[in-house]
Amino acid sequence: MTIKPNRAVDYHSINDLELAALAADRDPQAVRTITTRNNQRLFRVAWGILQNRTDAEDAVQNAYLRAFSSLGKFEGRSALSTWLTRIVINEALGAKRTRERQRQMLETDEVAVLDLYREKLMQGSLDRASNGEQAARQQIRGILERTIAALPEEFRMVFILREVEGLSVKETAEALEVVEGTVKTRLHRARLKLQEMLAPEVRDVLQGTFPFAGPDCDRMTSAVVAEVCGPGL
């Protein structure tokens, strides 16, 4: 049963405790506000652990269901977003353990695991570029996603929360339940590792950037010839 508030509520300005209380009472707009604010961060965190878009979406949805069923436990000691982040981390880690057990069973039975292939197929269909600029952006994004995915998990999670989501050192430490010094150390190592891993891929991509051929090349050639040799030559 949905309980409607007795007064007009500015959902974007009320504090976390008030928003959580409304959501606990199944107020639709409160639930919508919470999910809209946190969807992207939670998805990125889940992807950082599972490295699969479908599994990450499932983990976020399950985390939301778990969170909304226990909002009465939220005491406001940390931000609501941090509280949700911890829940989705636990959910994703649990999903990862389950997936690894299933994979081990499949490998024991010599059954091919096609998850990675299916993921690549879905990426290809969703990310097909419509023009050169979009294709370049997609290529760069793909390189970054692959490189971040290749980081060790402890580095990857810190990097996503700090560099992608923009959390502070303190917020990241709270979300991951580690001390702030650990966040700083892991972020530093993640940056060094990314720099090392990205260098050859970026160099390869740069070889094909800023093309100057076809009509552009012909136009330049004609202009130079006309300037040097006179018009009509």
N, C-alpha and C positions, 0 to 999 in steps of 0.2 A: 504494500500500500504506500503510495506516495504522499508525503506530508508537505503541504505547501507552506512557505513562510508567511507570517502574518503581516509583514511589511515588505515594501519594495526593497530588493537587495541588489547592490552593486557588486556582482560576483567578481569583478576584476580588482576591487579595492579591499575587500574584506580579508582578514588575516587567515592564515592556514588553519587555525583551530576552528574558526567559524565555518570556513569552507568545508572542512572535513566533517563537522557536525551536520551540516546540511546534506552532504553526500551520504552520510551514515543513515539519514532519514529518507534516503532514496529520492532526493530532490534532483530531477533530471538535469536542470541547468548546472547545478553544482558538479554533478558527475561529468557532464560535458566539458565544463571549464577545466576540471582537473586533467581529463584525458587530453584535451587540446593542448594544454600547456606542456604536457610531459611526453606525448607520443614520440616525438623525434628523439629526445634524449634516451628514453627507455629502449627504443628500437636500436639505436646505435650501440648502447651498452650490451644488449642481448646479442646483437650481431658480433660484437667484439669477442664474445665467448663462443658462440655457435658457428659463426662464419657461414651462415646459410640464411637467406632472407625469409623463407617460409618458416623455418624453425624459430627464427628470431621473433617473427610476428606471433607465433603460437605462444612463445614464452612471455611476451608482453601481455597478451590477452589473459593468459592464466595468472600472471602476476597481478593484473588489475582485479580480476575476480577474487583473488586471495586478499588483496588490499582492501577492497570495498566491503568484504565480509568481516574485516577486523579493524575498521576505522575507529572503533571504540578504544582501541589500544594506542592510538596516536595521541601522544601527550604534548607535542609541540616542542620537544627538546631540540630537535633539528628541523630543518625545513621539510615541508611535506614532500617536495621533490626528492630530497635526499633519502627520506624514509621509503619512498617508492623505488628509488634506485637500488637500495639494499635488497628489497623484495625481488626485483627483477633479476638482480645478480644471482640470488639464491635459486630462483626458478630456472634460470638459464644453466647454471652449474648442474642442477639436478637433471635437466633435460640432456645435458652433455654426457653425464654419467650413464643415463639410460641409453642414449644413442651408442655410446662406446660398448656397453654390454651387448646390445643388439648386433653391433658390427662384429664383435668377437664371435657371437653365435653364428652369424652368417658366414664368416670366414672359416669357421670350423666345418661348416657344411659345404664349403667351397661354392657358395652362392655369390655371384657378382654384386657388388654394391654400386648402384648407379646414381646415388645422390649428387655427387659432384658433377657428373655429366649432365644431369637434368638441370642443375643450377646454372651451368654454363649455357645451356640451351635457352633457358628462360632469360638470362642476361642478354643473350644475343637478340632475342625477339623484342625485348623491352627497350634496349638501348640503341636500336638502329638509328643512325643519324640521318637527318633530312637535308643537311647542307654541310659544307666544309667546316664552318665554325663549330657547329654542334658536334661533328665528328671529332674534331681536335679536343674539345672539352671532354667528350666521353672517353677518349683515349687516355687523357691525363687522369681523369677520375678512376679509370680502370687500373692504371698503374699504381695510383695511390692506394686504392682499396686492396689490391693484391699485396702491396708492400706492407701495409699496416696489418693485414691478415697474417703475414708471415712472421710478425714480431712474436716473441714469447708472450704468453697470455698476461703475465703480471705487468709487463711493459705496455702491452696493447691496451689494457683497461685504463691505466693511468693516462696514456696518450689521448685516448678518446675522450675521457672526462675533462682533462685539462685543455687540450688543444682544439678539439672539435666542439665540445660542449661549453667550454669556457668556465668551468667550475674553478673556484679558488683552491689553493692547496688544502685549506682546512676542510672545505666541502668534499673534496676528493678523498681525503683521509677518512672522513666520517662515512662516506658511501662504501669504501672498500674495507673499513674497519682496520686501518693500519695507522701508524704514527706519521706525522707530517714529514719528518725527515726521510721516511721511506718513499713517500710520494715524490719528493724532490730528486732523490737518487734514481728512482725508476724512470722518471721523465727524462732526466739527463741521458741515461743509457738508451732510452727509446729513441731520442733525437739522434744520437750518434749512430745507432744501428740503422735508422731510416736513411740517414745521409749516406752511409756506406752502401746500403742496398739499392737506393734510388739512383746513384750516380751512373751506372752503366745503362739502365733503362732510359733515363732522361736523355743521356747522350745519344742513344739510338733514335729516340723520338725527334730530337732536335735536328738530326740529319735530314729529316723530311719536312721540316717546318719552313715557313716563309718561301713557298715555291714561287719561282718567277719564270714561267714558261708559257707556251702557247700564245694567245693574243697579247698578253702583257709583254712577253719577250719580243714579239714581232713589232709592237708599237714602239718600244724603246729603240729597237734596231733602226726602224724607219726614221725616227726622230733624229737619231745620231747621224745617220747617213745624210739626211736632208741638211742638217746643220753643218756637217763637215764638207759634203760634196756638192751641196746646192740642191734646191727642190727639184723633184721629178727624176732624181737619179737613184 
